[in-house]
Amino acid sequence: MRNLRHFLLMVIIPLLLAAVGVSALTIDLVSRLSTGANIEDHRRTAEVVNAAILATQNELSNAVSDNANWDDGAIQVYKPEIDHEYVNLTWGETSAMGVLYDLIFVVTSDGKLLSGFIGGEQVDLDPHGFLGGRLMSLLSALPQNATEAKSAAAVVETPRGIVAFSVGNFVPTSSDTVLDSPGPRYLVLGRFLDAGFLAELGNRYVVDKLALTPARSEGFVALENSFGDYMGTLTWQDRRPGDLTRAAIILPATAMLALLAAVMTAIALICWQQFQLIAKRERQAQYDASHDALTGLPNRVALIRGTSAALSNAGNTVAVLFIDLDGFKDVNDTYDHATGDALIRAVAAGFAVLLPEGAQLGRIGGDEFLILITGPTAEAEAVSAAGCILEFLAQPFDLEGRIAMVGASIGMAHAIGGTVEAGELMRRADVAMYDAKARHKNRLEIYTPAMDGERNGQTVILDELRGFIDNGLIEVAYQPIIDAATLKICAVEALARWPKAAARHVGPDKFIAIAESSGLINRLGMQILDKACSDAASWGDLRVAINISPIQLRDPEFAARVLEVVSSHGINPSRIEFEVTEGTLIEQPDRIAPIFEKLQRAGFSIALDDFGSGYSSIAYLRQLPFNRIKIDRSITSELLISESARSMIQATGLIAHGLHAQVTAEGVEAEEEIQMLRLAGCSELQGYFFGKPQSSAAVTSMIEAAAAPEREALNG
């Protein structure tokens, strides 16, 4: 009876609870999967619809630029009496086809209609009033001359329906073209967002039953014009892939639960015959003493024991990989510890698959893992395994809908059995791991004795750096940034420098990396900003670019802190531009976006630095609101010898134009590069050709020298 009671308490009841729990979890999982798939599909469709409307405006802007910038068209529209037949043959007939546009106006700078066609029919109306009173707002932002081509686009509501339109000034392509009328003339092209066009747009972007309704509909795309006026809601019919998933999963899930019930029944019968509670507890205690509770992998105790056993065989080659996950803390901070635990389990499962035969994997605490490999090829196998691990971690982890990205800093040490103890071999691997982390992470470093000396040297540098920061001794150098059109200085980039009076020279790459790893980067960054603002106070409206670390962006108060520093010097935030590298964006771009928005609302601008040197993902440019793209010097340096480099710079200029961002080319070192970069759309240039990083006094002299001719002209 006692055994039966124990059996019921220890086996039957837990099995029943497990069966109920698994059933509930299975049903919940099926529901979550289907609902999540439907929500995600709806969200993605909303992004596609937004992109489609934006693409329509861009197409109109491109069409305006193509049609307004040519000699014959400019000559015709600048005549005192416009030729309506010419306008009809050139643009009016095309509006009847409704392929690219179905509205065309030729107007003056005060919005007067010179000639107009809608759907191929000539019209006589007030363009400004017809376009919802918004035409003059766009005209005022365009050049009032026939030498500089520019366009602007908007979406407005008209008496004939909602229309997306673009306006641009007529400019002849030849500088010697003579125009009859001095007043500017503008071309307006528009496309009505009617049912036919929306159906065409839906077919193009695979959106079912795309339609425009006047009433607001939650969850769909609210259509607002460029001035914030609500005009309607774009709706569509969702595909609901989750429903199909649910239907496909229900039958297998039911069969799985039935199989689970049969398995549990079999387990109960076996346990009834083999029930040994005390022996089971003893075995479990032994297991827990040598295994990690979260992953089930061997723990530090077991790994030390295994390493000692491997090293006890004289002549046996033993290699140890010490792995520390990069970015794991961000996952815990962004989501929660449960998600962090799920990530650790997923990583452990992946590592286990990648192990060479006979290797031992263990978790030694937190986000640290250790791999023990023995045998004559242990060193080569360890290097290969490290490469596979880095490649495996390069892919994002989907943890029940939560996306997590981590990397790894890996240290490796190897030895021959009988020459070193287990603790020392593991210490060496640990030292190599920290060296990998100091070298920008996500890499493998193999231990060398020099690393111990370098680690001690880094400690000395850290102590000196802390003292320099405490006493405000870090220096700032400034590299000029030149306006591509005028070749005059328009900005400077502030760069941290080790004090010249110090006993040794330490490069910025080294001491900034030490500041990041030691937690000093926030203080260092604020000190550089403070000094740069102090120097820039006497530089008029010169813009100052300052690099920021991804660690600084983890501070939720970062935007408030920089605004406080800038305001204390009376500097307008519009003069400060923060530069981030592409590598920064990999670390939680969804979390970085709100910080960028706060900074830009305060008046600061954001630049994407070193574009083209690393990941160069166009997705980041779409997700994050950059004001400027800085082309990396590695591309600029090949401008004169590489067609692919020229093509990439031209493509970057087009991308930046579409995102309303400016382009700066870094690494300019030859005069021949200047004109090519201008033609590629670069608005600013930076490099040793214009000047190396220099003192604030040198920048002041440079500004005064540039202003001297203007003062002489005024005085003369």
KABEL-V244212 format. One record per backbone hydrogen bond with DSSP energy under -0.5 kcal/mol. NH is the residue of the N-H (numbers start at 1). CO is the residue of the C=O. If there is no record, write none. Layout:
[[NH & CO] [NH & CO]]
This chain:
[[5 & 1] [6 & 2] [7 & 3] [8 & 4] [9 & 5] [10 & 6] [11 & 7] [12 & 7] [13 & 8] [15 & 11] [16 & 12] [17 & 13] [18 & 14] [19 & 15] [20 & 16] [21 & 17] [22 & 18] [23 & 19] [24 & 20] [25 & 21] [26 & 22] [27 & 23] [28 & 24] [29 & 25] [30 & 26] [31 & 27] [32 & 28] [33 & 29] [34 & 30] [35 & 31] [36 & 32] [37 & 33] [38 & 34] [39 & 35] [40 & 36] [41 & 37] [42 & 38] [43 & 39] [44 & 40] [45 & 41] [46 & 42] [47 & 43] [48 & 44] [49 & 45] [50 & 46] [51 & 47] [52 & 48] [53 & 49] [54 & 50] [55 & 51] [56 & 52] [57 & 53] [58 & 54] [59 & 55] [60 & 56] [61 & 57] [62 & 58] [63 & 59] [64 & 60] [65 & 61] [66 & 62] [67 & 63] [68 & 64] [69 & 65] [70 & 68] [74 & 70] [75 & 71] [76 & 72] [77 & 73] [78 & 74] [79 & 76] [82 & 80] [84 & 82] [87 & 83] [88 & 84] [89 & 85] [90 & 86] [91 & 87] [92 & 87] [93 & 88] [95 & 91] [96 & 92] [97 & 93] [97 & 94] [98 & 94] [98 & 101] [99 & 94] [102 & 190] [103 & 190] [104 & 117] [105 & 188] [106 & 115] [107 & 105] [107 & 186] [108 & 112] [109 & 184] [111 & 108] [114 & 106] [115 & 106] [117 & 104] [118 & 121] [119 & 102] [121 & 118] [123 & 116] [127 & 125] [128 & 111] [130 & 126] [131 & 127] [132 & 129] [133 & 128] [134 & 128] [134 & 131] [138 & 134] [139 & 135] [140 & 136] [141 & 138] [142 & 139] [149 & 147] [152 & 167] [154 & 165] [156 & 163] [158 & 161] [161 & 158] [163 & 156] [164 & 191] [165 & 154] [165 & 163] [166 & 189] [167 & 152] [168 & 187] [169 & 150] [170 & 185] [171 & 68] [172 & 146] [177 & 174] [181 & 78] [186 & 107] [187 & 168] [188 & 105] [189 & 166] [190 & 103] [191 & 164] [193 & 162] [194 & 192] [198 & 194] [199 & 195] [200 & 196] [201 & 197] [202 & 198] [203 & 199] [204 & 200] [205 & 201] [206 & 202] [206 & 203] [207 & 202] [210 & 207] [211 & 235] [213 & 233] [220 & 217] [221 & 234] [222 & 220] [223 & 232] [224 & 222] [225 & 229] [226 & 155] [228 & 225] [231 & 223] [232 & 223] [233 & 213] [234 & 221] [235 & 211] [235 & 233] [237 & 208] [238 & 236] [243 & 240] [244 & 240] [245 & 241] [246 & 242] [247 & 243] [248 & 244] [249 & 245] [250 & 246] [251 & 247] [252 & 248] [253 & 249] [254 & 250] [255 & 251] [256 & 252] [257 & 253] [258 & 254] [259 & 255] [260 & 256] [261 & 257] [262 & 258] [263 & 259] [264 & 260] [265 & 261] [266 & 262] [267 & 263] [268 & 264] [269 & 265] [270 & 266] [271 & 267] [272 & 268] [273 & 269] [273 & 270] [274 & 270] [275 & 271] [276 & 274] [280 & 276] [281 & 277] [282 & 278] [283 & 279] [284 & 280] [285 & 281] [286 & 282] [287 & 283] [288 & 284] [289 & 285] [290 & 286] [290 & 287] [291 & 287] [291 & 288] [292 & 297] [296 & 292] [298 & 361] [299 & 290] [303 & 299] [304 & 300] [305 & 301] [306 & 302] [307 & 303] [308 & 304] [309 & 305] [310 & 306] [311 & 307] [312 & 308] [313 & 310] [314 & 312] [315 & 417] [316 & 313] [318 & 415] [319 & 373] [320 & 413] [321 & 371] [322 & 320] [322 & 411] [323 & 321] [323 & 369] [324 & 409] [325 & 367] [326 & 407] [331 & 327] [332 & 328] [333 & 329] [334 & 330] [335 & 331] [340 & 336] [341 & 337] [342 & 338] [343 & 339] [344 & 340] [345 & 341] [346 & 342] [347 & 343] [348 & 344] [349 & 345] [350 & 346] [351 & 347] [352 & 348] [353 & 349] [354 & 350] [355 & 351] [355 & 352] [359 & 356] [360 & 372] [362 & 370] [363 & 298] [364 & 362] [364 & 368] [365 & 368] [368 & 365] [369 & 323] [370 & 362] [371 & 321] [372 & 360] [373 & 319] [373 & 371] [375 & 317] [378 & 375] [381 & 377] [382 & 378] [383 & 379] [384 & 380] [385 & 381] [386 & 382] [387 & 383] [388 & 384] [389 & 385] [390 & 386] [391 & 387] [392 & 388] [393 & 389] [394 & 390] [395 & 392] [397 & 404] [399 & 397] [399 & 402] [400 & 398] [402 & 399] [403 & 401] [404 & 397] [406 & 393] [407 & 326] [409 & 324] [410 & 408] [410 & 443] [411 & 322] [412 & 445] [413 & 320] [415 & 318] [417 & 316] [418 & 311] [419 & 416] [425 & 421] [426 & 422] [427 & 423] [428 & 424] [429 & 425] [430 & 426] [431 & 427] [432 & 428] [433 & 429] [434 & 430] [435 & 431] [436 & 432] [437 & 433] [438 & 434] [439 & 435] [440 & 437] [441 & 436] [443 & 408] [445 & 410] [447 & 412] [451 & 448] [452 & 449] [453 & 449] [454 & 450] [455 & 451] [456 & 452] [457 & 453] [458 & 454] [459 & 455] [460 & 456] [461 & 457] [462 & 458] [463 & 459] [464 & 460] [465 & 461] [466 & 462] [467 & 463] [468 & 464] [469 & 465] [470 & 466] [471 & 467] [472 & 469] [473 & 468] [474 & 468] [475 & 497] [477 & 495] [478 & 694] [479 & 493] [480 & 478] [481 & 491] [482 & 685] [483 & 488] [484 & 683] [487 & 483] [490 & 481] [491 & 481] [492 & 543] [493 & 479] [494 & 492] [494 & 545] [495 & 477] [497 & 475] [498 & 506] [502 & 499] [511 & 507] [512 & 508] [513 & 509] [514 & 510] [515 & 511] [516 & 512] [517 & 513] [518 & 514] [519 & 515] [520 & 515] [521 & 515] [524 & 520] [525 & 521] [526 & 522] [527 & 523] [528 & 524] [529 & 525] [530 & 526] [531 & 527] [532 & 528] [533 & 529] [534 & 530] [535 & 531] [536 & 532] [537 & 533] [537 & 534] [538 & 535] [539 & 536] [542 & 539] [543 & 490] [544 & 575] [545 & 492] [546 & 577] [547 & 494] [548 & 579] [552 & 549] [553 & 549] [554 & 551] [555 & 552] [556 & 554] [558 & 555] [561 & 557] [562 & 558] [563 & 559] [564 & 560] [565 & 561] [566 & 562] [567 & 563] [568 & 564] [569 & 565] [569 & 566] [570 & 567] [571 & 566] [575 & 572] [576 & 573] [577 & 544] [578 & 605] [579 & 546] [580 & 607] [582 & 609] [584 & 581] [585 & 581] [585 & 582] [586 & 582] [586 & 583] [587 & 583] [587 & 584] [588 & 586] [591 & 588] [592 & 588] [593 & 589] [594 & 590] [595 & 591] [595 & 592] [596 & 592] [597 & 593] [598 & 594] [599 & 595] [600 & 596] [601 & 597] [602 & 598] [603 & 600] [604 & 599] [605 & 576] [607 & 578] [608 & 628] [609 & 580] [609 & 607] [611 & 608] [611 & 630] [613 & 610] [618 & 616] [620 & 617] [621 & 617] [622 & 618] [623 & 619] [624 & 620] [626 & 624] [627 & 606] [628 & 606] [629 & 662] [630 & 608] [631 & 629] [631 & 664] [632 & 611] [635 & 632] [636 & 632] [637 & 633] [638 & 635] [639 & 636] [641 & 638] [642 & 638] [646 & 642] [647 & 643] [648 & 644] [649 & 645] [650 & 646] [651 & 647] [652 & 648] [653 & 649] [654 & 650] [655 & 651] [656 & 652] [657 & 653] [658 & 654] [659 & 655] [660 & 657] [661 & 656] [662 & 627] [664 & 629] [665 & 684] [666 & 631] [666 & 664] [668 & 686] [669 & 667] [673 & 670] [674 & 671] [675 & 671] [676 & 672] [677 & 673] [678 & 674] [679 & 675] [680 & 676] [681 & 678] [682 & 677] [683 & 663] [684 & 663] [685 & 482] [686 & 665] [687 & 480] [689 & 668] [690 & 687] [691 & 687] [694 & 478] [699 & 695] [700 & 696] [701 & 697] [702 & 698] [703 & 699] [704 & 700] [705 & 701] [706 & 702] [707 & 703] [708 & 704] [709 & 705] [711 & 707] [712 & 708] [713 & 709] [714 & 710] [715 & 711] [716 & 712]]
